[in-house]
């Protein structure tokens, strides 16, 4: 799908001249146009040689979905065009603020969650770690005439008719690994995890870690988003409790992979939630606090709690809270990180020595 150059030529040149400045500030360089079919498209200026360009090329290679059944809930890349030594990614223009106006039923909540779990699984299957999962990086296939309109009745109507879907976008904080590498083996320096706001991420690097697994971090970020928006619903949809706890657990080895979270959602959450619950209206949203302090199991049936007790996340112990607090000071974080690095090096040398003896 090509873009009519006479429609977009001036905005494109302006975008590319701004790209060097906006790269330093962290803001995306995006503008909008129409293609030959008079459909809305988004144009994003990408710096040559960037990781984002590699990722968008990988997504472009996957082709454009022919139907909703082929859609993987990641915004497709229609084309990538060279321009003045840099590149321009062409994507469908979708709407922002996917949770506005507010969702009205459990079915709408589950559909939103299902779309994002499918999208994250698709990204991870292609070894793309998103790295910045938040609602502002999620689009919906309804373009509002007013960017700041939070009460669009047409979007609410479309959502009630199951005509809306959601997709991940924005890969300027993302990383792509070799397709042959295992998800468990992928590591990034801990400072990479600081590229998003603290209340949007799990505490994987809050204890002085010097590296982390970006794919487990992605699952944790999506779990934190789900907790912030929907953990107050566990009393009417109890299966959210084991799902959210396993997506955000501080035991990284036991955390769901994206594909496991999707499978659990489809096989356990959807099938074990009654139809009358799915169609029921949502109660008023209540403040629940942070994802790692709110008890999502409080008030649930004791038999249910006992059945799923292996998924329940224990409270954060006091010593870990203290470690997280002192690691907020950069020099202490660096000191703890150094000790962890030395300890891992010693363990590796001991392991090598035991293998040689």
Buried (B, 14 or more C-beta within 10 A) or exposed (E): EEBBEEBBEEBBEEBBEBBEEBBEEEEBBBBEBBBEEEEEBBBBBBBEEBBBBBBBBBBBEBEEEEEEEEBBBBBBBBBBBEBEEBBBBBBBBBBBBBBBBEBBBBBBBBBBBBBBBBBBBBBBEBBBBBBBBBBEBBBBBBBBEEEEBEEBEEBBEBBBEEEBBBBBBBBBBBBBBEEEEEBEEBEBEBEBBEEBEEEBBBBBBBBBBBBBBBBBBBBBBBBBBBBBBBBBBBEBBBBBBBBBBBBBBBEBEEBBBBBBBBBBBEEBBBEEBEEEBBEBEBEEEEEBEEBBEBBBBEEBEEEBBEEBEEBBBEEBEEEBEEBBEEBEEEEBBEBBBEEBBEEEEEEEEEEEEEEEE
